Amino acid sequence: MSEPLTWESTYAIALALKKAHPGIDMETVTLGNIQNWTFALENFDDDPALANDEILSAIYQDWYEEILHG
């Protein structure tokens, strides 16, 4: 099993979401989607209450950059 993902691992979460949701149109992705999809990741292991717009936006940005420049 992979290492546990925490909110500090925004890039690792972004990579996991990219793998879980290939070909997604990033313009349709909301911070709520990112939050829910992160909770659903098998190796996500952090307190859901710690999620905030800053963290979710960082995940979005990492994911978007990975798609653009991957």
Secondary structure, 3 states (H helix, E strand, C coil): CCCCECCCCHHHHHHHHHHHCCCCCHHHCCHHHHHHHHHHCCCECCCHHHCCHHHHHHHHHHHHHHHHHC
